[in-house]
Amino acid sequence: MTRRDEAQVLRVFRDDVQSMHAYAIQDSSGMLKLDAMENPHRLSPELQAELGSRLGAMALNRYPADQTNTLRRKLGEYANLPAGFDLMLGNGSDELISLLAMACDIPGASILAPEPGFVMYGMSAKLQGLGYVGVPLTADFELDGPAMLAAIEKHQPTIIYIAYPNNPTANLWDDEVIERIVQAAPGLVVFDEAYQPFASRSYIDRIARHSHVLLMRTMSKFGLAGVRIGYMIGPKAVIAQVDKVRPPYNISVLNCETALFALEHEAVFAQQAQQLREQRTWLQAALAEMPAVKSWPSDANMILVRVPDAAKTFEGLKSRGILIKNVSRMHPLLANCLRLTVGTAQENTQMMAALRDSL
């Protein structure tokens, strides 16, 4: 038997895939992990025991079925699903982003999004063979209304993503600018509300005005990053089309049951979100006392800061056991910027001390 050389085998993969970089996940072994906007709070021992008992009783020999419909209904109640709208589940919001690109892959289709923003918008377009248009934000990370409208007019995008609030800048956009974009959109507008538990506003109270607007959320920031549950809300006719490309049984019975358990204990997670909002305020005040650091307002569980030397400061924090996210090379507008996740009071105190020592 002749073993084929690696180059011969790799020829089966698309050239653009071979030239891409995989989504990078930092090694956090032994570190205080403040790089991925995770909820730092774990379940109490009592809730752990209760959840463990429920998961142990699940029929793992059966495919998920009625249970996922129950979760859809409960999430609809939690999100105040408007009449005439439906909700579909994804294995995290990443899968929903991919499914949208797949479902909307018509000739000449393209995706448009402000930049810097969530990298998966552009990656999903490229992987599906759609065009991608990134429109730069202003220097203060606000939506550039005229540039967005000009890009919409020129490219006629099939999908426009509006992260609300945005990642990594953590801010909400001006509502008047948003409404002009929604009115100008020739296709779908998707509001990505991944950080909804920490935001002061949501688009859910306006979504019923439109037949072309979708709203996407994740339970990751709710406190279940390890469970991988995303959901998307939209008019029934639109959701029905996207749902056709969803893999069958894409949500496991264990993940589904955990999400249902969390919704039953919504007050616990709401209290955690309140604590993180309070810690965000403390962090913003502490950052304001550092002359060498510029920070921006946040409606998420992260804060974007600019330091004199991002690489030096990032490595200084890392050497002190604190892992954050160096976003300085993601986009020219993010030069010397770092993204700090809001943690517990103790974690935030450690991070601020390490940041002072690393500047």
Secondary structure as UniProt FT lines:
FT   HELIX           6..10
FT   TURN            11..12
FT   HELIX           15..19
FT   TURN            29..30
FT   STRAND          32..33
FT   HELIX           45..56
FT   TURN            60..61
FT   HELIX           66..79
FT   TURN            83..84
FT   STRAND          85..90
FT   HELIX           92..103
FT   TURN            107..108
FT   STRAND          110..115
FT   HELIX           119..128
FT   STRAND          131..136
FT   TURN            139..140
FT   HELIX           145..155
FT   STRAND          159..163
FT   TURN            167..169
FT   HELIX           175..184
FT   STRAND          188..192
FT   TURN            194..195
FT   HELIX           196..198
FT   TURN            204..206
FT   HELIX           207..209
FT   STRAND          213..218
FT   HELIX           220..224
FT   TURN            225..227
FT   STRAND          230..235
FT   HELIX           236..243
FT   TURN            244..245
FT   TURN            248..249
FT   HELIX           253..264
FT   HELIX           266..288
FT   TURN            291..292
FT   STRAND          294..295
FT   STRAND          302..306
FT   HELIX           310..319
FT   TURN            320..321
FT   STRAND          322..323
FT   STRAND          325..326
FT   TURN            328..330
FT   HELIX           332..334
FT   TURN            335..336
FT   STRAND          337..341
FT   HELIX           345..358
//
